[in-house]
Amino acid sequence: MKRTSLYSERHAVLVEYLRELRVLRHLTQAEVAEAIGRPQTYVSDVEKGKRGLDLLQILDLCDAYDVPFPAFSAELDVRLKKLEKPSKRGRHKASKS
């Protein structure tokens, strides 16, 4: 069964970005796993979207990829905004306070 929720789409964007960073850094899953103190299967499961990530785990991966978290977060935000659908006619997005 294919997931179509916004959460699933966002998660897919996150894990694809993490995989791209690993490949761009010419790192194997095993090398990343060693850097973050986890088994290689953990990194594999993350990249397959089988495992959720909390903020501290994302910070560990940013360290392993030598990417400052603010830069990671900014790029992820750009990618996630591409998922946003235009608001329906007559509806407005809630403003941030």
C-alpha positions in Angstrom: 0.0 0.0 0.0 1.5 3.3 -1.1 1.6 6.1 1.5 0.4 9.5 0.3 0.2 11.5 3.5 2.1 14.8 3.7 4.2 13.3 6.5 5.3 10.5 4.2 6.1 12.9 1.4 8.1 15.0 3.8 9.9 12.0 5.2 10.8 10.9 1.7 12.3 14.3 1.0 14.3 14.1 4.2 15.8 10.7 3.6 16.5 11.4 -0.1 18.4 14.5 1.0 20.4 12.5 3.6 21.3 9.9 1.0 22.4 12.6 -1.5 24.7 14.1 1.2 26.3 10.7 1.9 26.9 10.1 -1.8 28.2 13.6 -2.4 30.7 13.0 0.4 31.7 9.7 -1.1 30.9 7.9 2.1 29.6 4.3 2.4 26.8 3.5 4.7 29.3 1.6 6.8 31.5 4.7 7.2 28.5 6.8 8.2 27.4 4.2 10.7 30.8 4.0 12.3 30.9 7.9 12.5 27.6 7.9 14.4 28.1 4.8 16.4 25.3 2.8 14.8 25.2 -0.4 12.7 25.2 -0.1 8.9 21.7 -1.5 8.8 20.5 1.7 10.7 21.8 3.9 7.9 20.3 1.6 5.4 16.9 1.7 7.1 17.1 5.5 7.4 17.8 5.8 3.6 14.9 3.4 2.8 12.5 5.4 4.9 11.9 2.6 7.3 13.2 4.5 10.3 12.0 7.8 11.7 14.6 10.3 12.9 14.6 12.7 15.9 16.5 15.9 15.9 19.5 14.5 17.7 19.9 11.7 15.2 19.7 14.3 12.4 22.4 16.3 14.1 24.6 13.2 14.3 24.1 12.7 10.5 24.9 16.3 9.8 28.1 16.0 11.8 29.0 12.8 9.8 28.4 14.6 6.5 30.2 17.7 7.7 27.2 19.9 7.1 26.3 22.6 9.6 22.7 22.1 10.8 21.5 25.6 9.8 22.7 24.9 6.2 21.0 21.5 6.3 17.8 22.9 7.6 17.7 25.7 5.1 18.2 23.3 2.2 15.6 20.9 3.6 13.2 23.8 3.9 13.7 24.7 0.2 13.0 21.1 -0.8 10.0 20.8 1.4 8.4 24.0 0.1 8.4 22.3 -3.4 5.8 19.9 -1.9 3.4 22.7 -1.0 0.4 22.8 -3.2 -1.2 26.1 -4.2 -4.0 27.0 -1.8 -7.5 26.4 -3.1 -9.5 29.3 -4.3 -11.0 31.2 -1.5 -8.8 29.7 1.2 -5.8 31.4 2.7 -2.9 29.9 4.6 -2.8 30.7 8.2 -0.3 33.4 9.0 2.6 32.8 11.4 2.4 34.9 14.5 
